[in-house]
Amino acid sequence: MRKGLNSLLLLIFSVAFLVACEGTTGTTKDESSVTGGSSSGTSSSGSATTTAAGSGSGWTGHPLDDPNSLLARRTVYFDFDESVILDQDRPILEAHAQYLSQNPGAAVTLEGHTDERGTREYNLALGERRAVAVRQFMSLLGAAGQQLRTLSYGEERPAAAGHNEEAWALNRRVEIIYRSK
């Protein structure tokens, strides 16, 4: 019963958050290209093509390939020893969740990573917690469960070499890897 109530409250909060976000005025360059200000239909393979209206980029092609779109950003970062999604990365995940919900044939692997501090086992578990946090967030925003796979590499695949805070910050991440568009 308690689990059902918690799920209901989380759903209500998410819907309220989305409604509040829709009420903001103005559209940034990235938002217009993610929402596909004007859609030019679908390609012969059935995948969507988008023109980023108002962005000035004149981009036509697959939305995942638009370098000016939030969809081009496929890495989100985490604080030390945390699996909480940072506010600055929420728009990226919202854009990917929207894309996935509008493209049921698309699928991603969410790869969790950590910095080198901690044991191998701890870091594998932390990487998994990060990937699961991203999966849950994207699921709440409409991405289907079968579109989201999680995988943890822990500290095994660093993005940056080095033994300092700058390198560690780049290694604490989840990468969004598209398996199919």
N, C-alpha and C positions, 0 to 999 in steps of 0.2 A: 504494500500500500504506500509506504513511504517513498519507495523508488519511483512509483507512478506519479506521486505528487511532485517530487523533485524534477522529474522529466517534464511535467506539465508547466511548472514554474519556469524552467529553463526555456521551454518553447515560447511561453508568453513574453519573457524578457527579450528573446531573440526577435520576435515579431515586432515588439515595441521599438527595439533598436533600429530595425530596418525601416519602419514607418517614419521614425524620427530622421533617419538619414535621407529618406526620399523628400522630406520637407525642406531640405536646405536649398537655398537659391544659388544659381550659378553652376556652371559645369566647367571643370578643368579640362585641359587637353587630354589627360590620361582617361578621365571618366568618359569623355565622348567617344574615344576609340574603343573602350571596353564595352560600353553599352551599345556600340555600333550605331551612332547617331543616325546614319542611314544605311540600311542593309541593301546590298546589291544582289541578294538572292543566294543561290547555292551553286556550287561548281558541279561538274559532271560526276564527281565522286560522291556527291551528297553532302560535302562539308561546306560550312558557311563561308562566304566571303564578305568582307566588310570594307566600307569606305569610311574613314574617320572624319565625319562631317565636322567642320568648324575647327579642326586641329591644324589645318594648314599643311599637313603632311602629304595630302593627296594619296594616302596609302590605299591601295586596292590589293586584295589578296586575302590569304587566310589570316584570321585574327591572331593566331598564335605566333605568326611570323612578323607582326608589326612591331618594330623596335620602339615605337613611341607609346605603346600600350602597356598597361599594368600587367597584361598577360606575358610580356617579355621578361618580367621579373619573376624568377622561379626559385628564389631562395629567401627564406625568412630566418631571422636570427633570434637568439635567446640569451638571457642573462645567465651568469655563472650559476650552475647547479639548479637551474629552473627549467620548467616545461610550460610556463605561462606565455601565451602569445602576446607579444608587445603591441601596443596601440598603433605604432607606426607601420606594422606589417599587416594589420587587419584589412586595409583596402586591397592589398595584393591577393590575400586569400579569398576575399569577397568576390573579386574579379574572376578568379579561377573556379570558385564554386558556381558562380553564375554561368560561366562558359560550360562547365560540366553538366549543369542542370538543363541547359539548352541544347546540349549535344550528347544524347544518351550513349552513343557509340564511342565516346572518348573515355579514356581511362588513364590514371596516373599511379605512379609509385611514389610514396612519400618517404624519402630517405632521411632518417634521423642520424645526426652526427654530434660529437662532443669534442671538447679539447682534450689534451693529453693527461690532464690531472685526474686522478682517481684510478681505481683498478679497472682492468679490462672488463670484468663482469659488471661492475657498477656502471661503467660508461655505455655498455651495450643496453643495459636497462634504461638509463637516462635517455639515450638516443631513441629507444622505443617509446618512452613516455612522451617525448617531443613529437614524434611522428603521429602518435595516437591523438595528441591534443589538436594537431592540425587536422587530422581526419574527422574528429568530432566537430570541430568548428565548421569545416566545409560541409559536413553532413547536415548540420543545423540550417545551413543556408541553401540547401536544396540539392547538393551532389548526392547521388545514389551510392549506397554502400558498396555495390559491386564495382563501382568506378574507382574506388580508393583502396590501394594496397599499401601497407606499411612495412618498412624494413629498417633495421638499425645496423649501422656500421660502427657505432661507438666512436672511438678515437682512431680507427683503422685507416680512414681516408681523409686526412686533413686537407683543407682548402689552402692553408697557408703554413709554410714552414716557420719555425721559430718557437722560442720558449719565453714569450712575453705576452702581455695583455692584448696587444694589437693582433697578434697571430691567433691567440686563444679566442678572441671575440669573433673572428672570421670562421673559426672551426665549430662554434656552437650554433648549429643551423639545422634546418630541414630543407631539403631540395625537392622541388616538384618536378618529377620526370614523367613526361607524357609517353605512354606506351602506344597509344593510338590517338589520332586526331578525330 
